[in-house]
Amino acid sequence: MEEETDTKRRIAIFAVLFSIILFLIVGVYFYNLLLPPEKPGAPALEVYVAPGATSAVVAAELAGKGIIKSPWAFRLLTSITGLDRKIKPGYYLISPGLSLREILDLLAAGKVEEIEFTVPEGYTVRQIAAMLQQKGLTEEEEFLQAAVRHYPFDFLPDDVSGPERLEGFLFPDTYRVAKGTPPEEIIMMMLRRFQEVYQEISREKDPGLNLDTKQIVILASIVEKEARVDSERPLIAGVYVNRLNKGMRLEADPTIQYLLPEPKPVLTYKDLEIESPYNTYRVNGLPPGPIANPGRASLLAALRPAKTDYLYFVAKPDGTHYFSRTLDEHNQAVARYQTR
C-alpha cells in the first residue's frame, strides 16, 4: 500500500510540476506575443481602420504590416480588456516598436494621424484646393465640389455661385486635421475661424465707413493682393475708399490678375479690356466678390482705412508704393517707377 501511495504521490507531484512548467511556457509564449516585433523607436507605419472594422480585421491589417506578432493575441487582449468595441476609425501612424497594449490603447483613444497645413494670406479657393491635394488631405476637385455646398453662415454671399462663393471667407491660418477628414469639415473649420476672427476685430470698424461685411471682405482681399508692407495696408484701403466715395473706378490690378489663368508680372493694355464684372478698370464700384482670402491685417485695414486724400498709388521696385493726390503726380510716379 505504501508503494502505491508513493507512486500516486509522485504522479501527483509530477502532474503539478508539469502543469506549472506548461503554464510558464504558455505564459512566456503569450508574453512574447505581447512584445513589439521591433525595438522601441522603430519607424511608424500608416494603418487605416475603416468605420465598423472588427478587431479581427484590424488585427489582420496590423499583422500584415508587421506591426504585431499575432492576430490571435491581439483579438484575445481586446476581448479580455473590453476594448474590442472601442477601436476608433481613421488613419494611424503606428510603430512596430510599440507593445500590443500600447497599440490597443492608441486605437481605443482615437489618436489618429494628423496633418498640419498653413493657408497663406491671399490664397484663392482654387489655390487652397491644390495645396490640400499636395498635402494628401483631399483631391482638388473633391474640395471644389464641397465648396459649392451650403454652409450655415450668414456672412456668405447669396449672389455668387460656384466654389467662389467661399472666396474671402476661408481664413488664412495654420490648421491641424486628421488624415481622411472630409473636405466639408475642413471648410467648416476655416469658415468658423473667419467668423471668430471677424467678430473679434469688427468692433474696430470706422463708424463712418459705409460698407457691409461682404464689401469689407472684398476690399480687404484687394488690399491683401496689393500690399507687401503691413504699414501700407490702411493707406491702400484709404485710397480705394476715397475712389469709391468720389465715384471713380478702382482700377485695381489684382482684380485683373484674378481673371487670368496665371498671374503676370506686368499687365498689358489688352488685359485691361477683359469683359468681366471683376474688371475694375471697366466697371464702377467693388467687384461682385472677394478675389482672395485676406488675413487679419488686411481685414483690419479695410475696417479702418487711413484717412487720407490720396487717390492713386504705384508700386516701387522694393515692394512699397508711392502715393499721389493728383493724376499728374501719379503719372510722373508711374514714369519713374514702372513701364507697362
Buried (B, 14 or more C-beta within 10 A) or exposed (E): EEEEEEEEEEEEEEEEEEEEEEEEEEEEEBEEBBEBBBEEEBEBBEBBBEEEBBBBBBBBBBBEBEBBBBBEBBBBBBEEEEBBEBBBBBBBBBBBBBEBEBBBBBBBEBBBBBBEBEBEBBBBBBBBBBBBBEBEBBEBEBBBBBBEEEBEEEBBBEEBEEBBBBBBBBBBBEBEBBBBBBBBEBBBBBBEBBBEBBEEBEEEBEEEBEBEBBBBBBBBBBBBBBBEEEEBBBBBBBBBBBBBEEEEBBBBBBBBBBBEEEEEEEBEEEBBEBEBEBBBBBBEBBBBBBBBBBBBBBBBBBBBBBEBEBBBBBBBEEEBBBBBEEEEBBEBBBEEBEEE
